[in-house]
């Protein structure tokens, strides 16, 4: 891979252009949409905080968002479009992380997309990007040629 540029969905400095509180709030809205926070969703939430290099004290505050109920329209009204779009893309990934996409998650995503001025075609592209990424990552364990879990 020498000489090739490694592409990543978002480098840590990409988050400098957004409002971190708003971003984490939008992820919380999507995580809470189906009223069930699964380990895979929590893992994604933690991963995003790590990717943004959020300090441990601030992480505690953001984790508390996961226990709140939100009026989506009221909460995201007036949020920065750049922040909404990045959170929307990553929120779709969060919704898919557990392998099930609940209709209430789809509803929340559609409301956020509307406020972010993301049209249906672009929203479809985001869903496809997530699907492709999930399929790509599912190939990783096969490459090891060993089971990841110990047998009992």
N, C-alpha and C positions, 0 to 999 in steps of 0.2 A: 504494500500500500504506500510505499515511499513515493512522495511527490503528489499524492492524491489528497484532495481536500475531503475531510470527513464531515458529512452533513449531519446535523442534529436538529431535532424539531425546534429547540430553543436553548441557546446558550444562556448561562446565568445573567450576562449583561443585557439580554433581551428584555429582562424584567425591569430594567432601569426606566423604561419608557412607560410603565403602567403603574397603576395604584395597587400596591400589594394587598391592602385591606379589601378593596373591591374585588380583586381577583380571587382571594381566598373565600370571600363571601359567596361569590357565584359558584365556586366549586362546592361549597357547603349546601347551597340551594339544590344543586343537582344530586349531591350525595343524600340529602334528606328527602328528596322528592317522593320516594316510595316508602318512607318511614322505616326503612331497614338499612342499617349501616353494616355492610358485610366486610370481612377482613380484607378482601381484595380492594375495596373502595378506600378503606382506611390506609392501606399500604400505598395506594396511588396518591392520596392526600398528603401523606408523610413524604413521599418521594418528591412531590412538587415543592414542598417546603424546603427540603434538602437541596433541590436544584436551584432554588432562589437564594440559598445560603442564609436562611432565616435563623436568627439566634434562638437558643432554647427557651428563653423567657417569652419571646414573642410567639413561639410555637404553641405554648400553653394557651395563650389567648385565642389563637386561631382554632385550636382543637375545640374550644368551647363553642365555636360557631356550629359545630356538628350536632350540638344538642338544642339548637334553637329552631323555632318554626319561623318561616318567612312568608310575607306577602310578596310574591315574586315581583309583580308589577311595581309596587311601592318601593321595594328595596333597590331594584336596579334602575329605576327612573332617574335620569340625570347622570348615570355613570358614563365614564369616558368610553367611547366606541372602541378605541384600541384595546383597552382593558377587557371590555366585554367580548371582543372577538377572540383574544387569546384564551380567555377563560372558557368561552364557548367551545373552542377546539379541544382544549384539554378536558373540559367537562364531558364531552362526548366520550373521550377515552375513559374517564372515570366511570361513566354510566355502563360502559361495556366491560369494565375490568372483571366483574364477577361472572361474566358469561351470560348474563340475563339482562335484557333491557326492558325495564318496566314501563308501561304506558305513561305513568306519571312523570317518569324521567324524560320521555320523549316530549310530553307537554311542556315541561319546564324548559327544555332545550329550544323548543319552537318559540316560546315567549322571549327567551334571551336572544335568539337569532333575530327576531323582529326588532328588538331594541338596539341590536348591534348592526342593524341594516344589512343583514346577510340574507341574500335571496335563496330561493329553494334550490337552485342549481349549485350554488356554493356550499350550502348546507349538506347537500348530497355528496359533494366532493369531500367534505370533512368526514362524513360517515364512512365513505369508501377508504379514506386515508387510515382511519382507525381500524377498519376491518382488515385492510392489508397489513397494518402493523401487528395486529393480534395474530394473524396467520403466520407472519414472519417470525414472531417471537415463539410461537408454538413449535417451530422447527428446532429451536435451540437444544432442548433435552435429547432429541433424536441424534444430534451430532455427537453427543458424548458416548453413545453406544453402551451406556450403563444406566440402570434405573437410578433415579435420584433419591428414592426412598429405600431405606433398609427393609429387608424382608423379615417378617416376624417368625 
